């Protein structure tokens, strides 16, 4: 198994930041969808 080239600290941090943003957005959407689904219609 080849070792991946080390990313620079800045690039790594940037990628983590984006991942965090996307995860947060996904979780908010999931929560909203769940609320709408569970909400009684009447």
C-alpha distance matrix in Angstrom:
0.0 3.8 6.5 9.2 12.5 14.9 17.7 21.2 23.0 25.5 23.2 21.3 24.8 26.0 23.3 24.1 27.7 27.5 25.5 28.3 31.0 29.7 29.3 32.8 34.3 32.7 34.1 37.5 37.7 36.8 39.4 42.0 41.4 41.7 45.0 46.4 45.6 47.2 50.2 53.3 54.9 58.5
3.8 0.0 3.8 6.3 9.1 12.0 14.9 18.3 20.5 22.9 20.6 19.2 22.8 24.0 21.6 22.7 26.2 26.1 24.6 27.4 30.0 29.0 28.9 32.3 33.8 32.6 34.2 37.4 37.6 37.1 39.8 42.2 41.8 42.4 45.5 46.8 46.3 48.0 50.8 54.1 55.6 59.2
6.5 3.8 0.0 3.8 6.4 8.6 11.8 15.1 17.0 19.7 17.7 16.1 19.7 21.2 19.1 20.0 23.6 23.8 22.5 25.1 27.8 27.2 27.1 30.3 32.0 31.2 32.6 35.7 36.3 35.9 38.3 40.8 40.7 41.3 44.2 45.8 45.5 47.0 49.7 53.1 54.7 58.3
9.2 6.3 3.8 0.0 3.8 6.2 8.7 12.2 14.4 16.7 14.3 13.0 16.7 17.8 15.7 17.1 20.5 20.5 19.5 22.3 24.7 24.2 24.5 27.6 29.1 28.5 30.1 33.0 33.6 33.5 36.0 38.2 38.3 39.2 41.9 43.4 43.3 45.0 47.5 51.0 52.4 56.0
12.5 9.1 6.4 3.8 0.0 3.8 6.3 9.5 12.3 14.4 12.4 11.9 15.6 16.6 15.3 17.0 20.1 20.3 20.0 22.7 24.9 24.8 25.5 28.3 29.8 29.7 31.4 34.0 34.7 35.0 37.4 39.5 39.8 40.8 43.4 44.8 45.0 46.8 49.1 52.6 54.0 57.6
14.9 12.0 8.6 6.2 3.8 0.0 3.8 6.5 8.8 11.4 10.1 9.1 12.6 14.2 13.4 14.7 17.6 18.5 18.3 20.6 23.0 23.3 23.9 26.5 28.2 28.4 29.9 32.4 33.5 33.9 35.9 38.1 38.7 39.7 42.0 43.7 44.1 45.7 47.9 51.5 53.0 56.4
17.7 14.9 11.8 8.7 6.3 3.8 0.0 3.8 6.3 8.1 6.4 6.1 9.6 10.8 10.2 12.0 14.6 15.4 15.8 18.0 20.1 20.6 21.6 24.0 25.5 26.1 27.7 29.9 31.0 31.8 33.8 35.7 36.5 37.7 39.9 41.4 42.1 43.7 45.7 49.4 50.8 54.2
21.2 18.3 15.1 12.2 9.5 6.5 3.8 0.0 3.8 5.4 5.4 6.2 8.6 10.0 10.8 12.5 14.3 15.7 16.7 18.5 20.2 21.4 22.6 24.4 26.1 27.2 28.6 30.5 31.9 33.0 34.7 36.5 37.6 38.9 40.8 42.4 43.4 44.9 46.7 50.4 51.8 55.1
23.0 20.5 17.0 14.4 12.3 8.8 6.3 3.8 0.0 3.8 5.6 5.1 6.1 8.5 10.0 10.6 12.2 14.4 15.3 16.4 18.4 20.1 20.9 22.4 24.4 25.7 26.8 28.6 30.4 31.3 32.7 34.6 36.1 37.2 38.8 40.7 41.8 43.1 44.8 48.6 50.1 53.3
25.5 22.9 19.7 16.7 14.4 11.4 8.1 5.4 3.8 0.0 3.8 5.4 5.2 6.1 8.7 9.9 10.5 12.4 14.3 15.3 16.6 18.5 19.9 21.1 22.7 24.4 25.7 27.1 28.8 30.2 31.6 33.2 34.7 36.1 37.6 39.2 40.6 42.1 43.5 47.3 48.6 51.8
23.2 20.6 17.7 14.3 12.4 10.1 6.4 5.4 5.6 3.8 0.0 3.8 5.5 5.0 6.2 8.6 9.8 10.7 12.3 14.2 15.4 16.6 18.3 20.0 21.3 22.6 24.3 25.9 27.2 28.5 30.3 31.8 33.0 34.6 36.3 37.7 38.9 40.6 42.2 45.9 47.1 50.4
21.3 19.2 16.1 13.0 11.9 9.1 6.1 6.2 5.1 5.4 3.8 0.0 3.8 5.4 5.2 6.3 8.6 10.1 10.6 12.3 14.4 15.5 16.4 18.3 20.2 21.1 22.4 24.4 25.9 26.8 28.5 30.4 31.5 32.7 34.6 36.3 37.2 38.7 40.5 44.3 45.7 49.0
24.8 22.8 19.7 16.7 15.6 12.6 9.6 8.6 6.1 5.2 5.5 3.8 0.0 3.8 5.4 5.1 6.1 8.7 9.8 10.4 12.3 14.3 15.2 16.4 18.4 19.9 20.9 22.5 24.4 25.6 26.8 28.6 30.2 31.4 32.9 34.7 36.0 37.3 38.8 42.6 44.1 47.3
26.0 24.0 21.2 17.8 16.6 14.2 10.8 10.0 8.5 6.1 5.0 5.4 3.8 0.0 3.8 5.4 5.0 6.3 8.6 9.9 10.7 12.5 14.2 15.4 16.7 18.4 20.0 21.3 22.8 24.4 25.8 27.3 28.7 30.3 31.8 33.3 34.7 36.3 37.7 41.4 42.6 45.9
23.3 21.6 19.1 15.7 15.3 13.4 10.2 10.8 10.0 8.7 6.2 5.2 5.4 3.8 0.0 3.8 5.4 5.2 6.1 8.6 9.9 10.6 12.2 14.2 15.5 16.4 18.2 20.0 21.2 22.4 24.2 25.8 26.9 28.4 30.3 31.7 32.7 34.5 36.1 39.8 41.1 44.4
24.1 22.7 20.0 17.1 17.0 14.7 12.0 12.5 10.6 9.9 8.6 6.3 5.1 5.4 3.8 0.0 3.8 5.5 5.0 6.1 8.6 9.9 10.4 12.1 14.2 15.2 16.3 18.3 19.9 20.8 22.3 24.2 25.5 26.6 28.4 30.2 31.2 32.6 34.4 38.1 39.6 42.9
27.7 26.2 23.6 20.5 20.1 17.6 14.6 14.3 12.2 10.5 9.8 8.6 6.1 5.0 5.4 3.8 0.0 3.8 5.5 5.1 6.3 8.7 9.9 10.6 12.5 14.3 15.4 16.7 18.5 20.0 21.1 22.7 24.4 25.8 27.1 28.8 30.3 31.7 33.1 36.8 38.2 41.4
27.5 26.1 23.8 20.5 20.3 18.5 15.4 15.7 14.4 12.4 10.7 10.1 8.7 6.3 5.2 5.5 3.8 0.0 3.8 5.4 5.1 6.2 8.5 9.8 10.6 12.2 14.2 15.4 16.6 18.3 20.0 21.2 22.5 24.3 25.8 27.1 28.5 30.3 31.6 35.4 36.5 39.7
25.5 24.6 22.5 19.5 20.0 18.3 15.8 16.7 15.3 14.3 12.3 10.6 9.8 8.6 6.1 5.0 5.5 3.8 0.0 3.8 5.5 5.2 6.0 8.5 9.9 10.5 12.1 14.2 15.4 16.3 18.2 19.9 20.9 22.3 24.2 25.7 26.7 28.3 30.1 33.8 35.1 38.5
28.3 27.4 25.1 22.3 22.7 20.6 18.0 18.5 16.4 15.3 14.2 12.3 10.4 9.9 8.6 6.1 5.1 5.4 3.8 0.0 3.8 5.5 5.1 6.1 8.6 9.8 10.5 12.2 14.2 15.2 16.4 18.3 19.9 20.9 22.5 24.3 25.6 26.8 28.4 32.2 33.8 36.9
31.0 30.0 27.8 24.7 24.9 23.0 20.1 20.2 18.4 16.6 15.4 14.4 12.3 10.7 9.9 8.6 6.3 5.1 5.5 3.8 0.0 3.8 5.5 5.2 6.2 8.6 10.0 10.7 12.4 14.3 15.4 16.6 18.4 20.0 21.2 22.7 24.3 25.9 27.1 30.8 32.1 35.2
29.7 29.0 27.2 24.2 24.8 23.3 20.6 21.4 20.1 18.5 16.6 15.5 14.3 12.5 10.6 9.9 8.7 6.2 5.2 5.5 3.8 0.0 3.8 5.4 5.1 6.1 8.6 9.9 10.6 12.2 14.2 15.4 16.4 18.2 20.0 21.1 22.3 24.2 25.7 29.4 30.4 33.8
29.3 28.9 27.1 24.5 25.5 23.9 21.6 22.6 20.9 19.9 18.3 16.4 15.2 14.2 12.2 10.4 9.9 8.5 6.0 5.1 5.5 3.8 0.0 3.8 5.4 5.1 6.1 8.6 9.9 10.4 12.2 14.2 15.2 16.3 18.3 19.9 20.9 22.3 24.2 27.9 29.4 32.7
32.8 32.3 30.3 27.6 28.3 26.5 24.0 24.4 22.4 21.1 20.0 18.3 16.4 15.4 14.2 12.1 10.6 9.8 8.5 6.1 5.2 5.4 3.8 0.0 3.8 5.4 5.1 6.2 8.7 9.9 10.6 12.3 14.2 15.3 16.5 18.4 19.9 21.1 22.5 26.3 27.8 30.9
34.3 33.8 32.0 29.1 29.8 28.2 25.5 26.1 24.4 22.7 21.3 20.2 18.4 16.7 15.5 14.2 12.5 10.6 9.9 8.6 6.2 5.1 5.4 3.8 0.0 3.8 5.5 5.1 6.2 8.6 9.9 10.6 12.2 14.2 15.4 16.6 18.3 20.0 21.1 24.8 25.9 29.1
32.7 32.6 31.2 28.5 29.7 28.4 26.1 27.2 25.7 24.4 22.6 21.1 19.9 18.4 16.4 15.2 14.3 12.2 10.5 9.8 8.6 6.1 5.1 5.4 3.8 0.0 3.8 5.5 5.1 6.1 8.6 9.9 10.5 12.2 14.2 15.3 16.3 18.2 19.9 23.5 24.7 28.1
34.1 34.2 32.6 30.1 31.4 29.9 27.7 28.6 26.8 25.7 24.3 22.4 20.9 20.0 18.2 16.3 15.4 14.2 12.1 10.5 10.0 8.6 6.1 5.1 5.5 3.8 0.0 3.8 5.4 5.0 6.1 8.6 9.8 10.5 12.2 14.2 15.2 16.4 18.2 21.9 23.6 26.8
37.5 37.4 35.7 33.0 34.0 32.4 29.9 30.5 28.6 27.1 25.9 24.4 22.5 21.3 20.0 18.3 16.7 15.4 14.2 12.2 10.7 9.9 8.6 6.2 5.1 5.5 3.8 0.0 3.8 5.5 5.1 6.2 8.6 9.9 10.6 12.3 14.2 15.4 16.4 20.2 21.7 24.8
37.7 37.6 36.3 33.6 34.7 33.5 31.0 31.9 30.4 28.8 27.2 25.9 24.4 22.8 21.2 19.9 18.5 16.6 15.4 14.2 12.4 10.6 9.9 8.7 6.2 5.1 5.4 3.8 0.0 3.8 5.4 5.1 6.1 8.5 9.8 10.5 12.1 14.2 15.3 18.9 19.9 23.3
36.8 37.1 35.9 33.5 35.0 33.9 31.8 33.0 31.3 30.2 28.5 26.8 25.6 24.4 22.4 20.8 20.0 18.3 16.3 15.2 14.3 12.2 10.4 9.9 8.6 6.1 5.0 5.5 3.8 0.0 3.8 5.5 5.1 6.1 8.6 9.9 10.4 12.2 14.1 17.7 19.2 22.6
39.4 39.8 38.3 36.0 37.4 35.9 33.8 34.7 32.7 31.6 30.3 28.5 26.8 25.8 24.2 22.3 21.1 20.0 18.2 16.4 15.4 14.2 12.2 10.6 9.9 8.6 6.1 5.1 5.4 3.8 0.0 3.8 5.5 5.1 6.2 8.7 9.9 10.6 12.2 15.9 17.9 20.9
42.0 42.2 40.8 38.2 39.5 38.1 35.7 36.5 34.6 33.2 31.8 30.4 28.6 27.3 25.8 24.2 22.7 21.2 19.9 18.3 16.6 15.4 14.2 12.3 10.6 9.9 8.6 6.2 5.1 5.5 3.8 0.0 3.8 5.4 5.1 6.2 8.6 10.0 10.5 14.2 15.5 18.7
41.4 41.8 40.7 38.3 39.8 38.7 36.5 37.6 36.1 34.7 33.0 31.5 30.2 28.7 26.9 25.5 24.4 22.5 20.9 19.9 18.4 16.4 15.2 14.2 12.2 10.5 9.8 8.6 6.1 5.1 5.5 3.8 0.0 3.8 5.4 5.1 6.1 8.6 9.9 13.2 14.3 17.8
41.7 42.4 41.3 39.2 40.8 39.7 37.7 38.9 37.2 36.1 34.6 32.7 31.4 30.3 28.4 26.6 25.8 24.3 22.3 20.9 20.0 18.2 16.3 15.3 14.2 12.2 10.5 9.9 8.5 6.1 5.1 5.4 3.8 0.0 3.8 5.5 5.1 6.1 8.4 11.9 13.8 17.1
45.0 45.5 44.2 41.9 43.4 42.0 39.9 40.8 38.8 37.6 36.3 34.6 32.9 31.8 30.3 28.4 27.1 25.8 24.2 22.5 21.2 20.0 18.3 16.5 15.4 14.2 12.2 10.6 9.8 8.6 6.2 5.1 5.4 3.8 0.0 3.8 5.5 5.3 6.0 9.8 11.9 14.8
46.4 46.8 45.8 43.4 44.8 43.7 41.4 42.4 40.7 39.2 37.7 36.3 34.7 33.3 31.7 30.2 28.8 27.1 25.7 24.3 22.7 21.1 19.9 18.4 16.6 15.3 14.2 12.3 10.5 9.9 8.7 6.2 5.1 5.5 3.8 0.0 3.8 5.6 5.2 8.5 9.4 12.8
45.6 46.3 45.5 43.3 45.0 44.1 42.1 43.4 41.8 40.6 38.9 37.2 36.0 34.7 32.7 31.2 30.3 28.5 26.7 25.6 24.3 22.3 20.9 19.9 18.3 16.3 15.2 14.2 12.1 10.4 9.9 8.6 6.1 5.1 5.5 3.8 0.0 3.8 5.6 8.0 9.4 13.0
47.2 48.0 47.0 45.0 46.8 45.7 43.7 44.9 43.1 42.1 40.6 38.7 37.3 36.3 34.5 32.6 31.7 30.3 28.3 26.8 25.9 24.2 22.3 21.1 20.0 18.2 16.4 15.4 14.2 12.2 10.6 10.0 8.6 6.1 5.3 5.6 3.8 0.0 3.8 6.3 9.1 12.0
50.2 50.8 49.7 47.5 49.1 47.9 45.7 46.7 44.8 43.5 42.2 40.5 38.8 37.7 36.1 34.4 33.1 31.6 30.1 28.4 27.1 25.7 24.2 22.5 21.1 19.9 18.2 16.4 15.3 14.1 12.2 10.5 9.9 8.4 6.0 5.2 5.6 3.8 0.0 3.8 6.4 9.0
53.3 54.1 53.1 51.0 52.6 51.5 49.4 50.4 48.6 47.3 45.9 44.3 42.6 41.4 39.8 38.1 36.8 35.4 33.8 32.2 30.8 29.4 27.9 26.3 24.8 23.5 21.9 20.2 18.9 17.7 15.9 14.2 13.2 11.9 9.8 8.5 8.0 6.3 3.8 0.0 3.8 5.8
54.9 55.6 54.7 52.4 54.0 53.0 50.8 51.8 50.1 48.6 47.1 45.7 44.1 42.6 41.1 39.6 38.2 36.5 35.1 33.8 32.1 30.4 29.4 27.8 25.9 24.7 23.6 21.7 19.9 19.2 17.9 15.5 14.3 13.8 11.9 9.4 9.4 9.1 6.4 3.8 0.0 3.8
58.5 59.2 58.3 56.0 57.6 56.4 54.2 55.1 53.3 51.8 50.4 49.0 47.3 45.9 44.4 42.9 41.4 39.7 38.5 36.9 35.2 33.8 32.7 30.9 29.1 28.1 26.8 24.8 23.3 22.6 20.9 18.7 17.8 17.1 14.8 12.8 13.0 12.0 9.0 5.8 3.8 0.0
